[in-house]
Amino acid sequence: MTLVDWIALILLWGAAISRIRPAVTSYSQRMLWAAFTGLALSRVFTAAPIVAWLDATTGMEVATLARHITGLASATCLLAYVEVITRRDLPSRARWIWPTALIVISVLTTMFILRGGRIYWVDGAHAPAGGTSTAGRAYLAVFDGWLIICLAAAGVMFARFLRVAPPLLRVGLALSTMGMAAGVINRGQVMVVNVAHLINSDTTWGEWSVLGRTSFLLCIVGITAGTSIPAYRALKARMRLARDLSELRPLWQALVDQYPGISLGMKGTLGARRVRRVLEIRDGMLSLTSVEEPPATEEPREVAAWVAEALAVARAGRAPGVPSGKIPGPDFAGDVEMETVWLRAVAAQFKLERAAQRVR
């Protein structure tokens, strides 16, 4: 394996492993994970020791067939992923993807079996002597044709989505599109050579190895980097939600300890948990208005001081009255983001207030 192969292998396995968790709950992420895993496996089957062992064990070019099938599956999953994220709520246009992929794989496998387990793939160390046969070139033309269709279709879908995508996502789409274009060039030059030999067996056309290695690496880097940007955005959003939950926790815990009934006790995503925590805090504040009149101000420091004082009164055993019905704070008109920001400020002041009470 060359340096380019090792770089590609590291990038692909890294991308595949990093997407295992989101793949559990998301179809689109499952398709992306399968695309990277399939391509990583296809590169494994290029390693000379694995190729030599498989071919010697089976007496056939099984490693080459495995490399091709995993590569085709990878390209198909990539196209399915792009179709899903660009179509969104619109009807799918990709019903043809999987049946066509199965037909292509079936045709290649049949050609492989009819040739007695030989593909006649010229790759140096383990190719049969005498070059690639006509049947082998036809096989490779079918293989490259489906790869080019998948990469070109995915690239066109991404390019069309560029106009409406947010700025950071637009960068990712552009990188992915350029990666897919490089993949089309990589397989296109191979297909042109094979078709030229099928038309005229005496042609001297051959593959340009520098173009092949460079376009392959650009394809892997472009697609990996481009599809990682949405994952980066999702990770940032998860980290922000986790930070909100962590910063709200002291205030929320103090209120739940005093009023256990406000806890909704539901599981869910980080976003759902944040909404629930905001509601529970506001419900706890409403309960506190039955023992202490809420402040007229919306200033977080004053509200935090009121919460601390009202909790102390409630713990002291004062009989609750009727809640005032007015919860301290601005009217956020259902804007959970703004309400969370304000409650985080209250929670921060509440921590300071509680620390000051301990000192006293």
HELIX and SHEET records of a PDB file:
HELIX    1   1 LEU A    3  SER A   18  1                                  16    
HELIX    2   2 ILE A   20  THR A   25  1                                   6    
HELIX    3   3 TYR A   27  VAL A   44  1                                  18    
HELIX    4   4 ALA A   48  THR A   58  1                                  11    
HELIX    5   5 VAL A   62  ARG A   87  1                                  26    
HELIX    6   6 ILE A   97  LEU A  114  1                                  18    
HELIX    7   7 THR A  134  PHE A  161  1                                  28    
HELIX    8   8 LEU A  162  VAL A  164  5                                   3    
HELIX    9   9 PRO A  167  ILE A  199  1                                  33    
HELIX   10  10 SER A  209  GLN A  258  1                                  50    
HELIX   11  11 PRO A  260  ILE A  262  5                                   3    
HELIX   12  12 LEU A  270  LEU A  288  1                                  19    
HELIX   13  13 PRO A  300  ARG A  315  1                                  16    
HELIX   14  14 VAL A  336  VAL A  359  1                                  24    
END                                                                             
